[in-house]
Amino acid sequence: MYACEPFLETDLPNTQITAETVFADESTTNATLLNVYANLREGGLLTGKDIGVGNLTAHYTDELDLYLTSRANVLVFYENNVLPETPFLEQLWEDSYSQIYALNDIIAYTTNNDQLSKAFALQIQGEAYFLRALVHLYLQQLFGEVPYVTSTNYVENTNIAKSSEEAVFERLIHDLQMAKDLLPEAYPSAERVRPNQAVATALLARVYLYSGAWQQAITQASQVIENPLYRVDLPLREVFLKDSQATLLQFSPGAEGANTYEAANYVFESLPPPRTALTSRLITSFEEQDQRLQEWIGKVGTGETAQYFPYKYQENSNTANTLECSIVLRIGEQYLIRAEAQARLGQLEAAATDVNVIRTRAVLPEVAANTQEQLLAAILQERRHELFTEYGHRFFDLKRFDAADAALSYKNGWESYKIRLPLPEAELVLNPNLQPQNTGY
């Protein structure tokens, strides 16, 4: 069962802090939210470690080949053999809902709290609404129908029913609109490690795209694209640096000099690959002159024995100062969101213009597509090359385009129903309201 114990117990001994005490002070309230950010960075779906959604779904699809097969948690994804009783599945579920429950506590205790300044409380609430939506979105994209938990009531949460995917989208939109209303236009700090209004807008654009609300996706993405805080026309090598103007939101590494878990997991210097490598299917899908192939992909070896790895993040060990942070949202995705929504509405010229912004940065010719079908196929391919190994985009794109079977049928373990992960068996036993199990399991 997911962790429903109160994030901060109210009946703790006198030697421990109570929830009311924590949320009566701005510094301890802020520290409580920072603890959630640390939990997101270190565990659950959004970590950049090999147990996070980026690495797991890259192996589940056609982006990464696994070499370190002793990593059982990754192996079950690589073999498309995730089962209801898989222990690690339960851990992902528990970690995610524990994070959500902590955010619910923060929202509850900072709302109508006259011991906090209004501006501070609104900022904290806006961040919590955004993060709650972010985690729920990933749960929905992986599992389909899931509970959308907004209460801090233990009994209510232990018996909560699943929400339909449509109902989850409605709740996501609500939370992100709340975040937009509450968050300021400016970042709290220069490093973009906590959201501003534009970050909530960017995720809202993605949610509208995923839900098929094309015009709303265009509207939200346009607000981000037109924001002077962000630039898409950076040299490719600068896109993933800590101070990049292409970044909307990134996770702080937690200590000065630390860099990303992604680089630590992906970058290698000798053969065979110690952990994982990019698939030949991904490498050969790039146009030869695509500069992303040169700048965002590393190569070890020559000829047929060469192996390739994601090189978006290059610092695979500590440096004197932090140079790279795990980027959660960036401006390039917003152009592709708007392009896809425009294409689905038949606005082909506008869609091609946005795709060409991304292609021009990669030193590629304009997209060659004359029909809606051709342009949508080109957008799916462009997303493949722009967003590879980033936070599950490939898996979610294949699902949205109904293209998973065509792309993944070469994998021995792939079946159509595996477009959704199974619900953890232990959760179904503890809470029958989560029944029925996803189809096929």
C-alpha positions, 0 to 999 in steps of 0.5 A, a space after each residue: 500500500 502507498 505510504 499514507 502515514 502523515 508526512 509530519 506526525 501530529 502526535 510526536 513526542 516533545 523531542 520532535 517537531 509537530 506539523 503545526 510547529 513546522 508550518 508556523 515558520 517560513 524557514 521550516 516550511 521551506 525546508 519541508 518542501 525542499 525535502 520533497 524535492 530531494 526525495 524526487 531527485 533521489 527516488 521514485 519515478 522522477 529520479 535520474 538514477 537507473 531506477 527512474 522513469 527515464 532509464 526504465 522506459 528507455 529500456 522498455 522501448 527502443 532507446 537503450 540496450 541493457 548490458 548490466 543484466 544483474 540490475 534486476 529492476 531494470 532487466 524486467 523493463 528491458 525484457 518487457 516482463 513487468 508483472 503485478 507481483 514485481 517487487 520493484 513496481 510496488 516500490 515505484 508506486 509507494 514512493 510516488 504516492 508518498 511524495 504526493 502525500 507529502 505535497 498534500 500536507 504542504 498544501 493543507 498546512 499552508 492554506 489559510 495559514 496566517 503565520 506565513 506571509 501571503 506571498 510566501 504561502 502562495 509560492 509554496 502552494 503553487 510549487 506543491 500543486 505543480 509537483 503533485 500534478 507532475 507525479 500524478 501525470 507520470 503515474 497516469 501515463 505509466 499505469 492508465 487509471 490511477 487514484 488522484 490523491 488530494 486528501 491528507 485523510 489516512 482512512 480515505 486514502 487507504 480505500 480510494 478508487 481509481 480515477 479514469 484517465 479522463 478524470 485524471 486529466 481534469 484534475 491535472 488541469 485543475 492543479 496546474 491552473 492553480 499553480 499558474 495562478 499562485 506562482 510568480 513570473 520570476 524564479 525564486 533563484 537564478 538556477 531554475 531549480 524551483 518552478 515559476 509560472 511559465 513552468 506550470 504553463 509548460 506542463 499544462 501545455 503537455 497535459 493538454 496535448 496528451 488529452 487531445 485538447 489541441 487548441 489549448 495546448 497551442 495556447 499554453 505552449 505559445 505563452 512559454 515560447 514567447 517568454 523572453 526568459 527562454 531561448 531555443 537557438 542555443 548551440 547544442 552543447 549548451 542546452 544541458 548546462 546548468 545555466 542554460 536559457 533553454 531550461 525551464 526546470 531542473 533538479 538541484 543535485 543537492 551538493 555543490 560539485 555534484 552533477 547528474 545521475 544520468 551522466 553517471 549511469 550512461 557515460 562510458 569510456 571503454 567496451 563492453 558498455 558497463 551498464 547500458 548503450 543506445 540501440 542501433 535502431 535509434 542511432 541509424 534513425 538519425 539523418 547523417 548530418 543531424 548535429 544532435 548525433 554528434 553533440 548529444 551522443 557519445 561513441 566508443 570504438 569503431 566500425 561494427 563494434 562501436 557502441 553509443 551512449 547518451 551524452 546530453 550530460 557529460 559530467 559523470 563525476 563530481 567537479 569543483 562546481 556543479 556544471 549540469 543538473 537534471 532537466 525536467 522541462 525545457 523549451 525545445 519540447 514546447 515547440 514540438 508540443 505546439 507543432 503536433 497540436 497544430 498538425 492535428 488541427 490541420 495547421 500544417 504550415 504553422 506546424 512545419 515552422 515550429 518543427 523547423 526551429 528544432 531542425 535548424 538548431 540541429 543544422 538540418 534542412 526543413 522538414 519534408 512533409 506535404 500531408 498531415 499524416 506525413 507531418 505527424 510522422 515527422 514530428 514523432 521522429 523529431 521528438 525521438 531525436 530531440 527527447 531521447 532518454 529524457 523522462 519517458 517521452 519516447 514511451 508516452 509518444 508511442 502510446 499517444 501516436 498508437 505506434 508502439 506495436 510498430 516500433 516495438 514488435 522486434 522485442 521478444 517480450 512485447 505485447 500490445 497490452 503492455 502499453 500500460 504497466 500492471 497495477 502492483 498486486 499488493 495494492 489490489 489486495 490491500 485496496 479492492 477499490 483499485 480493481 480491476 487489474 489492467 488488461 492482459 495481466 
